[in-house]
Amino acid sequence: MAGIYIHIPFCKQACHYCDFHFSTSLKKKPDLISCLIKELEMRKGEFQNQVVQTIYFGGGTPSLLNESELDSIIQAVYSNYKVISNPEITLEANPDDLTIKGTDVHAVFKAYRSIGVNRLSIGIQSFFERDLKLMNRAHNAEEANGCLEVATQYFDNISLDLIYGIPGLSHEDWMENIEMALSFNIPHISSYALTIEPKTALDAFITKGKVKAPDDAIAQEQFHMLIEKLEHAGFVHYELSNFGKPEFFSKNNTAYWQGKPYIGVGPSAHSFDGTSRGWNVRNNSKYIQAIENGELPMEVEILSKTDQYNEYVMTGLRTIWGVSLEKVAQNFGENYRTYILKQSEKHRNQQLLYIEDDKLIVTKKGKFLSDGIASDLFKID
């Protein structure tokens, strides 16, 4: 099984913390959509022996596209690829696009369902006005609540995003954010620590002293509060930043963490086939020009055995499935198994890692540190 990721590089405005590729100008939207469809056609040979299980619209802000624009891209997937009978089709959406004043809000969700979208990932981030303003989100707290009230009437499979570690976010307010999310009976929550990416507006504000830098200790405390609260509510912490009720894990993201192949379409989108990694140019105009000329604007990196091992360790340790020591030996050699056991010994002694059923798994204590732990297990050629 494989997946297709479609990057929609448009946003109404720039969030202060975001370093993803996007443009706030929609002038090139028609040309971009045409090129997304053409790229899907150009790359169908890559999946001749694969069946598409998931279609994921990410961004940027995919909910800036209307029903017919989204449908044209979905139909291009069906026209050029083998697709299972009921694929998971996820649309990332912002609350302000789902609650446009003067429109029939219910019609938006009916339209999504009519074109086959069966999973929504809604960028709530916070239910507090001050946090949304600090992050320069395009929606307000009222829209955050309003979109979920209607969305849950039409979709069972909804994920929402929450951010912790925001400067000024108290533990009490963080808990209220979590409880507000749970009040809508949402089956999936993705939650991330606020990180300061270079050259973002938030980075500049902190450098100038206008905004206080996030406190890592507070972020770690709020991370563990989140785990405890959601697990008590019946969620499974199946990946470092993702919590799902049984049967509601993201199939798209799970495939990524388990090393299954995917094609990334659109500017800045990444692709992976198990032995190589590719990424499209991070520029809308250059992307459009290349596709219109029948060229793929993609750089490709062939992964060495060590690269593949490091990638497996990084993704595996983030999940409840861990890193299979048997798979390490089979795919990379017994010397890699010996190496990872030796490198992990310190972390096992510190109760950050443990071995169960021949799998190396991060403990609850070690989860917040899992990326750093993984780097200690990497092999350098």
C-alpha positions as CSV (number, residue, x, y, z in Angstrom):
1,M,0.0,0.0,0.0
2,A,1.2,3.5,-0.8
3,G,0.1,7.1,-0.3
4,I,-0.1,10.4,-2.3
5,Y,0.6,13.7,-0.6
6,I,-0.6,16.9,-2.3
7,H,0.9,20.2,-1.2
8,I,-1.3,23.3,-1.5
9,P,1.1,26.2,-1.1
10,F,-1.3,29.0,-0.3
11,C,-2.3,30.7,2.9
12,K,-4.4,33.8,3.8
13,Q,-1.6,35.1,6.0
14,A,1.7,33.9,7.5
15,C,1.6,32.4,11.0
16,H,4.4,33.8,13.0
17,Y,5.9,30.4,13.8
18,C,5.6,28.7,10.4
19,D,8.4,27.9,8.0
20,F,6.5,25.6,5.6
21,H,6.4,26.7,1.9
22,F,3.4,28.8,1.0
23,S,2.4,32.1,-0.7
24,T,-0.2,34.6,0.5
25,S,-1.0,35.5,-3.2
26,L,-3.6,33.4,-5.0
27,K,-2.8,34.7,-8.4
28,K,-1.1,31.5,-9.5
29,K,-3.7,29.2,-8.0
30,P,-5.3,28.1,-11.3
31,D,-2.0,27.4,-12.9
32,L,-0.8,25.6,-9.8
33,I,-3.8,23.3,-9.7
34,S,-3.3,22.5,-13.4
35,C,0.3,21.6,-12.7
36,L,-0.6,19.4,-9.7
37,I,-2.8,17.4,-12.0
38,K,-0.1,17.2,-14.7
39,E,2.5,16.1,-12.2
40,L,0.2,13.3,-11.0
41,E,0.0,12.2,-14.6
42,M,3.7,12.5,-15.2
43,R,4.6,10.3,-12.2
44,K,2.0,7.5,-12.5
45,G,4.8,5.1,-13.6
46,E,6.3,5.3,-10.1
47,F,3.4,3.5,-8.7
48,Q,2.8,0.8,-11.3
49,N,3.1,-1.9,-8.7
50,Q,1.5,0.0,-5.9
51,V,-2.1,0.5,-4.7
52,V,-2.9,3.9,-3.3
53,Q,-4.4,3.7,0.2
54,T,-4.3,7.4,1.2
55,I,-4.7,10.8,-0.4
56,Y,-3.6,13.7,1.8
57,F,-4.1,17.4,1.1
58,G,-1.5,19.4,3.2
59,G,0.0,22.8,3.0
60,G,-0.3,25.7,3.3
61,T,-4.0,25.8,3.6
62,P,-5.8,23.2,1.3
63,S,-9.2,24.5,2.5
64,L,-8.6,27.6,0.4
65,L,-9.4,25.5,-2.6
66,N,-13.1,25.1,-3.5
67,E,-15.0,21.9,-4.1
68,S,-14.4,21.7,-7.8
69,E,-10.7,22.4,-7.5
70,L,-10.2,19.7,-4.9
71,D,-12.4,17.3,-6.9
72,S,-10.3,17.8,-10.1
73,I,-7.2,16.7,-8.2
74,I,-8.8,13.7,-6.6
75,Q,-10.1,12.6,-10.0
76,A,-6.6,12.9,-11.4
77,V,-5.4,10.5,-8.7
78,Y,-8.2,8.0,-9.6
79,S,-7.5,8.4,-13.3
80,N,-3.8,7.7,-13.1
81,Y,-3.3,5.3,-10.1
82,K,-4.8,2.1,-8.7
83,V,-6.8,3.2,-5.6
84,I,-8.4,1.0,-3.0
85,S,-12.2,1.1,-2.8
86,N,-12.4,3.3,0.2
87,P,-9.1,5.3,0.6
88,E,-8.5,7.7,3.5
89,I,-8.8,11.2,1.9
90,T,-7.6,13.8,4.4
91,L,-8.0,17.5,4.0
92,E,-6.2,20.0,6.2
93,A,-8.5,22.9,6.9
94,N,-8.5,26.1,8.9
95,P,-11.5,27.1,11.0
96,D,-12.0,30.5,9.2
97,D,-12.4,28.7,5.9
98,L,-15.1,26.4,7.4
99,T,-17.1,29.2,9.0
100,I,-17.2,31.9,6.4
101,K,-19.8,34.5,7.4
102,G,-22.7,35.0,5.0
103,T,-22.4,31.4,3.6
104,D,-24.2,28.2,4.4
105,V,-21.6,26.6,6.7
106,H,-23.3,23.2,6.4
107,A,-22.8,23.3,2.7
108,V,-19.0,23.4,3.0
109,F,-19.0,20.0,4.9
110,K,-21.6,18.5,2.5
111,A,-19.4,19.5,-0.4
112,Y,-16.3,17.9,1.1
113,R,-18.2,14.6,1.7
114,S,-19.6,14.7,-1.9
115,I,-16.2,14.6,-3.5
116,G,-14.9,11.8,-1.2
117,V,-13.1,13.6,1.6
118,N,-13.6,11.4,4.6
119,R,-11.2,12.8,7.1
120,L,-10.6,16.4,8.3
121,S,-7.5,17.7,10.0
122,I,-8.4,21.1,11.5
123,G,-5.8,23.6,12.6
124,I,-7.2,24.8,15.9
125,Q,-3.9,25.3,17.7
126,S,-5.6,27.0,20.7
127,F,-9.0,27.9,21.9
128,F,-7.6,31.1,23.5
129,E,-7.8,34.4,21.6
130,R,-4.4,35.7,23.0
131,D,-2.6,32.6,21.8
132,L,-4.1,32.8,18.3
133,K,-3.1,36.5,18.1
134,L,0.4,35.7,19.2
135,M,0.8,33.1,16.5
136,N,-1.0,35.3,13.9
137,R,-3.6,32.7,13.1
138,A,-6.3,33.7,10.6
139,H,-9.1,32.4,12.8
140,N,-10.4,33.5,16.2
141,A,-11.6,31.5,19.2
142,E,-15.3,31.8,18.2
143,E,-14.5,30.3,14.8
144,A,-12.5,27.5,16.4
145,N,-15.5,26.4,18.4
146,G,-18.0,27.0,15.6
147,C,-16.3,24.9,13.0
148,L,-16.1,21.9,15.3
149,E,-19.7,22.2,16.3
150,V,-20.7,21.8,12.6
151,A,-17.9,19.5,11.4
152,T,-18.8,16.8,14.0
153,Q,-22.3,16.7,12.5
154,Y,-20.9,15.5,9.1
155,F,-17.6,13.8,9.9
156,D,-16.7,11.0,12.4
157,N,-13.0,11.0,11.4
158,I,-11.7,14.4,12.6
159,S,-8.3,15.3,13.9
160,L,-7.4,18.7,15.4
161,D,-4.1,20.3,16.1
162,L,-3.1,21.8,19.4
163,I,0.2,23.6,20.3
164,Y,1.7,23.6,23.8
165,G,4.7,25.5,25.2
166,I,3.3,28.8,24.0
167,P,4.8,31.7,25.9
168,G,2.4,32.7,28.6
169,L,0.3,29.5,28.3
170,S,-0.3,28.4,31.9
171,H,-0.8,24.7,32.8
172,E,-4.4,25.6,33.8
173,D,-5.1,27.1,30.3
174,W,-3.4,24.2,28.6
175,M,-5.6,21.7,30.4
176,E,-8.6,23.8,29.4
177,N,-7.5,23.6,25.8
178,I,-7.3,19.8,26.0
179,E,-10.7,19.6,27.8
180,M,-12.3,21.8,25.2
181,A,-11.0,19.5,22.4
182,L,-12.3,16.5,24.2
183,S,-15.8,18.1,24.7
184,F,-16.4,17.7,20.9
185,N,-15.7,14.0,21.0
186,I,-12.9,14.3,18.5
187,P,-11.2,10.9,17.9
188,H,-7.7,12.1,16.9
189,I,-5.5,14.9,18.3
190,S,-2.1,16.0,16.9
191,S,-0.1,18.2,19.3
192,Y,3.2,19.9,19.0
193,A,5.5,22.0,21.1
194,L,5.9,25.6,19.8
195,T,9.3,25.6,18.1
196,I,11.2,28.7,17.0
197,E,12.2,28.2,13.4
198,P,15.0,30.5,11.9
199,K,13.9,33.5,9.9
200,T,10.3,33.3,11.0
201,A,8.5,36.3,12.5
202,L,8.4,34.7,15.9
203,D,12.2,34.2,15.8
204,A,12.5,38.0,15.1
205,F,10.1,38.9,17.9
206,I,12.1,36.8,20.4
207,T,15.4,38.2,19.2
208,K,14.1,41.7,19.7
209,G,12.7,40.9,23.1
210,K,9.1,41.5,22.0
211,V,8.0,38.0,22.9
212,K,9.4,35.7,25.6
213,A,11.1,32.6,24.4
214,P,9.3,29.3,25.0
215,D,10.5,27.4,28.1
216,D,11.5,23.8,27.4
217,A,10.8,22.7,30.9
218,I,7.3,24.1,30.8
219,A,6.7,22.5,27.3
220,Q,7.9,19.1,28.7
221,E,5.5,19.4,31.6
222,Q,2.6,20.2,29.3
223,F,3.5,17.3,27.0
224,H,3.2,14.9,29.9
225,M,0.0,16.5,31.1
226,L,-1.3,15.9,27.5
227,I,-0.3,12.2,27.6
228,E,-1.9,11.6,30.9
229,K,-5.2,13.4,30.1
230,L,-5.6,11.8,26.6
231,E,-4.7,8.3,27.7
232,H,-7.2,8.6,30.5
233,A,-9.8,9.6,27.9
234,G,-9.2,6.4,25.8
235,F,-6.6,7.7,23.3
236,V,-3.6,5.7,22.3
237,H,-0.4,7.7,22.1
238,Y,0.7,5.9,18.9
239,E,3.3,8.4,17.7
240,L,5.2,11.2,19.4
241,S,2.8,14.0,18.4
242,N,-0.3,11.9,17.7
243,F,-3.1,10.5,19.8
244,G,-5.9,8.5,18.4
245,K,-8.9,6.5,19.5
246,P,-8.7,2.8,18.4
247,E,-9.6,2.6,14.6
248,F,-8.9,6.3,14.2
249,F,-5.1,6.4,13.7
250,S,-4.0,8.4,10.7
251,K,-3.4,5.8,7.9
252,N,-1.4,8.4,5.9
253,N,0.9,9.3,8.8
254,T,1.2,5.7,10.0
255,A,2.4,4.6,6.6
256,Y,5.0,7.3,6.6
257,W,6.3,6.2,10.0
258,Q,6.4,2.6,8.9
259,G,8.5,3.4,5.8
260,K,5.9,2.8,3.1
261,P,6.3,4.6,-0.2
262,Y,4.6,7.9,-1.0
263,I,4.6,10.4,-3.8
264,G,4.6,14.1,-2.8
265,V,3.1,16.4,-5.5
266,G,3.4,20.2,-5.6
267,P,6.1,22.7,-4.7
268,S,8.3,21.6,-1.8
269,A,6.6,18.2,-1.5
270,H,8.8,15.2,-0.6
271,S,8.6,11.7,-1.9
272,F,10.0,8.4,-0.6
273,D,10.3,4.9,-2.2
274,G,12.3,3.0,0.4
275,T,15.7,3.5,-1.2
276,S,15.6,7.1,-2.4
277,R,14.1,10.4,-1.2
278,G,13.1,13.3,-3.5
279,W,11.9,16.8,-3.0
280,N,10.3,19.4,-5.4
281,V,11.6,22.9,-5.8
282,R,10.4,25.3,-3.0
283,N,9.1,28.0,-5.4
284,N,5.7,28.2,-7.0
285,S,6.8,30.0,-10.2
286,K,9.7,27.6,-10.8
287,Y,7.5,24.6,-10.1
288,I,4.8,25.8,-12.6
289,Q,7.4,26.6,-15.3
290,A,9.1,23.2,-15.0
291,I,5.8,21.2,-15.0
292,E,4.5,23.2,-18.0
293,N,7.7,22.3,-19.8
294,G,7.2,18.6,-19.0
295,E,10.0,18.5,-16.5
296,L,9.9,17.3,-12.9
297,P,11.5,20.0,-10.6
298,M,12.8,17.4,-8.2
299,E,16.1,16.6,-6.6
300,V,16.6,13.0,-5.7
301,E,18.9,11.5,-3.1
302,I,19.8,7.8,-3.2
303,L,19.8,6.5,0.4
304,S,22.8,4.4,1.5
305,K,22.2,1.4,3.8
306,T,23.2,3.6,6.7
307,D,20.8,6.4,5.6
308,Q,18.0,3.8,5.4
309,Y,18.9,2.5,8.9
310,N,19.0,6.0,10.4
311,E,15.6,6.8,8.8
312,Y,14.1,3.6,10.2
313,V,15.5,4.4,13.7
314,M,14.2,8.0,13.6
315,T,10.7,7.1,12.5
316,G,10.4,3.8,14.5
317,L,11.3,5.3,17.9
318,R,8.6,7.9,17.5
319,T,5.9,5.2,17.5
320,I,4.4,2.6,19.7
321,W,5.7,-0.1,17.3
322,G,9.3,0.8,18.0
323,V,12.4,-0.4,16.2
324,S,12.4,-4.1,15.4
325,L,15.8,-5.6,16.2
326,E,15.0,-8.5,13.9
327,K,14.2,-6.1,11.0
328,V,17.5,-4.2,11.7
329,A,19.4,-7.5,11.4
330,Q,17.6,-8.7,8.3
331,N,17.6,-5.4,6.4
332,F,20.9,-4.0,7.4
333,G,23.1,-6.8,8.8
334,E,23.8,-8.3,12.2
335,N,26.5,-5.7,12.8
336,Y,23.8,-3.0,12.8
337,R,21.8,-4.9,15.4
338,T,24.9,-5.2,17.6
339,Y,25.5,-1.5,17.1
340,I,22.1,-0.4,18.1
341,L,22.1,-2.6,21.2
342,K,25.4,-1.1,22.3
343,Q,24.3,2.5,21.6
344,S,21.0,2.1,23.3
345,E,22.4,0.6,26.5
346,K,22.9,4.0,28.2
347,H,19.3,5.0,27.5
348,R,17.9,1.6,28.6
349,N,19.8,2.0,31.9
350,Q,18.2,5.4,32.3
351,Q,14.7,3.9,31.7
352,L,14.3,6.0,28.5
353,L,14.3,2.9,26.3
354,Y,13.2,-0.8,26.8
355,I,13.1,-4.0,24.8
356,E,9.9,-5.9,24.4
357,D,9.2,-8.7,21.9
358,D,12.6,-8.0,20.3
359,K,11.6,-4.4,19.7
360,L,13.3,-1.3,21.0
361,I,10.7,1.1,22.3
362,V,10.8,4.5,24.0
363,T,9.4,4.7,27.6
364,K,6.9,7.3,28.6
365,K,9.7,9.1,30.4
366,G,11.8,9.2,27.2
367,K,9.1,10.2,24.7
368,F,9.8,14.0,24.9
369,L,13.4,13.2,24.2
370,S,12.9,10.6,21.5
371,D,14.5,12.6,18.6
372,G,17.6,13.2,20.6
373,I,17.7,9.5,21.7
374,A,17.4,8.5,18.0
375,S,20.3,10.6,17.0
376,D,22.5,8.8,19.6
377,L,21.6,5.5,17.8
378,F,22.4,6.8,14.3
379,K,25.3,5.2,12.4
380,I,27.8,7.4,10.7
381,D,29.5,6.1,7.5
